[in-house]
Amino acid sequence: MEDYPNYISQAELIHLPATGMHYIWHNGRTGDATILKKLDWAWGNQQLLTQWSLAKATFQTRLSFDHSPIILSLSPSPPLRKPRFNFLNLWTEKEGYEEAVTSAWNGVAYGNPISKLTTKLRSLKEFLHQLHQSHTYHISARVS
């Protein structure tokens, strides 16, 4: 038993996320003689988790054996989503910021009030995106 943690460490194995039954081994006795333990685990290495980032193990209910079956689900990484828009306070200090906000707010937009608001915010977002690209995008690389 002392070698087991060393083996896991040397093999660079990682517990896979698990759902279902927690105690998966049962000694088959009832009452005070019942013993339940978690003896089985699902492991993966970094290569598995890189290719199948949503991999998980589901521990099923025991049927006729003293251990529970384990179902391993392999799912690839979800497609990359476009990042959410984040407003940076430092943009307010950049040249042209106030004019861009005024221009966006005075611009013509049609529809209900929410539609008008989102149209104006979208046009302001274009300006802020360009401002970000020219002044703050990858700033650590530009500083180097």
C-alpha positions in Angstrom: 0.0 0.0 0.0 2.9 2.3 0.6 4.0 2.0 -3.1 0.6 3.0 -4.4 0.8 6.8 -3.9 4.3 6.7 -5.4 3.1 4.9 -8.5 0.2 7.4 -8.9 2.7 10.3 -8.6 5.3 8.8 -11.0 2.6 7.9 -13.6 1.3 11.6 -13.3 -2.2 10.4 -12.9 -5.1 12.7 -11.9 -8.5 11.7 -10.4 -11.2 12.2 -13.0 -14.3 14.0 -11.8 -16.9 11.5 -10.6 -20.6 11.3 -10.0 -22.9 8.6 -8.7 -22.2 6.2 -5.9 -19.6 7.3 -3.4 -19.1 4.1 -1.5 -18.6 1.5 -4.3 -17.5 -1.5 -2.3 -19.8 -3.4 0.1 -18.8 -6.4 2.2 -22.1 -8.1 1.6 -23.2 -8.0 5.3 -26.1 -6.2 6.9 -26.6 -4.3 10.1 -23.6 -3.4 12.3 -21.4 -5.7 10.2 -21.9 -3.6 7.1 -18.7 -2.0 5.7 -18.9 0.5 2.8 -15.6 1.8 1.2 -14.5 3.8 -1.8 -11.9 1.4 -3.3 -12.3 2.1 -7.0 -11.2 5.3 -8.7 -11.1 6.6 -12.2 -7.7 8.1 -13.3 -6.4 9.9 -16.3 -3.2 11.6 -17.3 -2.7 15.1 -18.8 -2.8 13.8 -22.3 -6.2 12.3 -21.8 -7.5 15.5 -20.1 -6.1 17.6 -22.9 -7.9 15.7 -25.6 -11.0 14.9 -23.5 -11.3 17.8 -21.1 -14.9 16.9 -20.0 -14.0 13.3 -19.2 -15.8 12.0 -16.1 -16.6 8.8 -14.4 -20.0 7.7 -13.2 -20.1 5.1 -10.5 -23.2 2.9 -10.9 -25.3 1.1 -8.3 -24.0 -2.3 -7.3 -25.9 -5.2 -8.8 -24.6 -8.7 -8.0 -20.9 -8.0 -7.4 -19.3 -6.4 -4.4 -18.0 -3.5 -6.6 -19.9 -1.0 -8.6 -19.5 -0.7 -12.4 -17.8 2.5 -13.6 -18.9 4.2 -16.8 -16.3 6.5 -18.3 -17.6 9.3 -20.4 -15.2 11.0 -22.8 -16.3 14.3 -24.2 -14.1 16.7 -26.2 -13.6 20.2 -25.1 -16.5 22.5 -25.9 -15.9 24.9 -28.9 -14.3 28.1 -27.9 -16.8 30.8 -27.3 -16.3 34.4 -28.1 -15.2 36.1 -24.9 -17.7 38.4 -23.1 -17.2 42.1 -23.4 -15.4 43.6 -20.5 -15.3 47.4 -20.0 -11.9 48.7 -18.9 -11.9 51.9 -16.8 -8.6 53.0 -18.3 -10.4 53.5 -21.6 -12.2 56.6 -20.1 -8.8 58.4 -20.0 -8.0 57.8 -23.6 -8.3 60.4 -26.3 -11.5 60.3 -28.2 -13.5 58.3 -25.6 -16.0 61.0 -24.7 -16.6 61.9 -28.3 -17.2 58.3 -29.1 -19.7 57.9 -26.3 -21.5 61.1 -27.3 -21.6 60.0 -30.9 -23.0 56.6 -30.1 -25.7 58.0 -27.8 -26.7 60.7 -30.3 -26.8 58.2 -33.1 -30.1 57.1 -34.7 -31.5 53.8 -33.5 -34.9 52.3 -34.3 -37.2 49.9 -32.4 -38.2 49.5 -28.8 -36.2 51.1 -26.0 -34.1 48.0 -25.4 -33.4 47.6 -29.1 -32.3 51.2 -29.3 -30.0 50.8 -26.3 -28.3 47.6 -27.6 -27.8 49.3 -31.0 -26.0 52.2 -29.4 -24.0 50.0 -27.1 -23.0 47.9 -30.1 -21.7 50.9 -32.0 -19.8 52.1 -28.9 -18.3 48.6 -28.5 -16.8 48.8 -32.0 -15.0 52.0 -31.0 -13.8 50.5 -27.7 -12.6 47.3 -29.4 -10.5 49.4 -31.8 -9.2 51.5 -28.9 -8.3 48.3 -27.1 -6.4 46.9 -30.1 -4.4 50.0 -30.6 -3.5 50.9 -26.9 -3.9 48.0 -24.5 -4.1 44.7 -26.4 -1.1 42.4 -25.4 0.3 45.2 -23.4 2.8 42.9 -21.6 4.3 41.8 -25.0 4.4 45.5 -26.1 6.2 46.5 -22.9 8.8 43.7 -23.4 
